[in-house]
Amino acid sequence: MKAISVVGTKKTGKTTLVAALVRSLSRYGRVGTVKNMLNHPVDHGDTKRHFDAGADVVIGLGDARLKVTRERGDLDLALSDLQAEGMDFAVVEGFKHSNLQKIVMGDIEVSNCLRRVSLSDLNDALVNELTELVLGLEDYSV
């Protein structure tokens, strides 16, 4: 499985780029994503009420299936889960301190910067270039 992280400050276009990469990479295989949701309140509303009542796992069903657990995970565990699910690619949003190769948006300094891009430069040619970079990465290993 090839894995890439898209990092940057808020409102630099990370999600827009992740969506474009997912669309492009899906032509070459199965794609999973991981989003850094640190400080994102998943324990509010009905989910919080279920947890407060004692549930260890909450599964939401609708047009998709969403599983929320109390288990705190880390990036390696999430990538292992995607690998076990048979994903060919993992596109990670965030985790700027990880060891993954990174596409950087904005002017932050990180290790393993593969390419620095700006939302204003995002077009089909750039997405194709980034896709080729991902295809050329070594496989991720836990």
C-alpha positions in Angstrom: 0.0 0.0 0.0 1.3 3.4 -0.9 0.7 6.2 1.7 1.0 9.9 1.4 0.1 12.7 3.8 -1.3 16.1 2.9 -0.4 18.7 5.5 -0.8 22.4 6.0 -2.4 25.0 8.1 -6.1 25.6 8.3 -8.0 26.7 5.2 -5.1 26.0 2.8 -7.0 23.5 0.7 -5.9 20.2 2.3 -9.4 18.6 2.0 -9.8 19.8 -1.6 -6.4 18.3 -2.5 -7.2 15.0 -0.7 -10.4 14.7 -2.6 -8.7 15.3 -5.9 -6.0 12.7 -5.1 -8.6 10.2 -4.0 -10.4 10.6 -7.3 -7.2 10.3 -9.3 -5.7 7.4 -7.4 -9.0 5.4 -7.5 -8.3 4.8 -11.2 -5.3 2.7 -10.0 -6.8 0.7 -7.1 -8.7 1.0 -3.8 -8.1 4.2 -1.8 -8.6 4.7 1.9 -8.2 8.0 3.8 -7.2 8.9 7.3 -8.1 12.4 8.7 -6.4 13.9 11.8 -9.4 14.8 13.9 -7.5 15.8 17.1 -9.7 18.2 19.1 -12.7 17.3 16.9 -15.6 16.6 19.2 -17.0 13.2 18.1 -18.5 12.7 21.6 -21.4 15.1 21.4 -25.1 14.8 20.6 -26.5 11.3 20.2 -23.0 9.7 20.1 -22.1 11.2 23.5 -25.4 10.0 24.9 -24.8 6.5 23.7 -21.3 6.5 25.2 -22.6 8.1 28.5 -25.1 5.2 28.7 -22.2 2.7 28.6 -21.8 1.8 24.9 -18.2 0.9 23.9 -18.9 1.1 20.1 -21.5 3.1 18.2 -22.3 2.3 14.6 -24.2 4.8 12.5 -26.0 3.5 9.5 -27.4 5.5 6.6 -25.9 5.9 3.1 -22.6 4.7 4.7 -21.5 2.9 7.9 -19.6 4.8 10.5 -18.0 3.1 13.5 -17.1 5.2 16.5 -15.2 3.5 19.4 -13.7 4.7 22.6 -10.4 3.3 21.5 -7.7 5.9 21.0 -5.7 5.0 18.0 -2.7 6.3 16.2 -1.7 6.7 12.6 0.1 3.4 12.3 -2.9 1.5 13.6 -5.2 3.4 11.2 -2.9 2.6 8.3 -2.7 -1.0 9.3 -6.5 -1.1 9.3 -6.6 0.3 5.8 -3.9 -2.2 4.7 -5.9 -5.1 6.2 -9.0 -3.8 4.3 -7.1 -4.3 1.1 -6.4 -0.7 0.2 -3.8 0.0 -2.4 -3.4 3.6 -1.4 -3.8 5.6 1.8 -4.3 9.4 1.6 -3.8 11.0 5.0 -4.9 14.5 5.9 -2.8 15.9 8.6 -0.2 14.3 10.9 2.6 16.7 10.0 4.9 15.0 12.5 4.6 11.5 10.9 7.3 9.8 9.0 5.1 9.6 5.8 6.1 11.5 2.7 4.2 14.7 2.6 2.5 17.1 0.2 2.7 20.5 1.9 0.2 23.3 1.5 1.1 26.6 3.1 4.4 27.6 4.5 5.0 25.1 7.3 8.2 23.3 7.7 8.0 19.5 8.0 10.1 16.5 7.4 9.7 14.3 4.3 8.3 17.1 2.1 7.8 15.4 -1.3 6.2 18.5 -2.9 4.9 21.9 -1.8 1.7 23.1 -3.5 -0.7 26.0 -3.3 -4.5 25.7 -3.7 -4.3 28.4 -6.4 -2.1 26.0 -8.5 -4.4 23.1 -8.2 -5.5 21.8 -11.6 -5.7 18.5 -13.5 -2.0 18.6 -14.5 -0.9 19.1 -10.9 -3.1 16.4 -9.7 -1.7 14.0 -12.4 1.8 15.0 -11.3 1.1 14.3 -7.7 -0.6 11.0 -8.6 2.5 9.9 -10.4 4.6 10.8 -7.4 2.4 8.7 -5.2 2.5 5.8 -7.6 6.3 5.9 -7.4 6.5 5.8 -3.6 7.7 2.7 -1.8 5.1 0.7 -0.1 4.2 1.7 3.5 5.3 -0.8 6.1 4.1 -0.9 9.7 
